Amino acid sequence: MKETKHISLRLTAEEYYAFDTICQEKGYSKTGKIREFIRRLIKEELESALISDQEWKSVEEGIQEIERGEYITFEQLKRDVESASVADNKNIPYGKKKHPRTAKRG
């Protein structure tokens, strides 16, 4: 299961009702629209930072891998490193392959 973080958001009553009305009329999920906004903001801000096209491509690829469930948690990585020496694990490709403990179940 993907690790998620939660955000609490406070809006004025007017902002909430306007947002809720738009989402209802357009058939949008409020959570989905907020998530879409945040992702667009991140992309726009990262592009304005000093990041090369190749670095941005790597970031996008990483986001796609996470969305496909191809990741391990930091806690899992720490356990893996603790269970063997770092030198023995230096060639493990964590980024591109599904980790056996987090692979999506079909």
Secondary structure, DSSP 8 states (H G I E B T S, - for coil): ------------HHHHHHHHHHHHHHT--HHHHHHHHHHHHHHHHHHHSS--HHHHHHHHHHHHHHHTT----HHHHHHHHHHS-TGGGTT--TTTS--TTT----
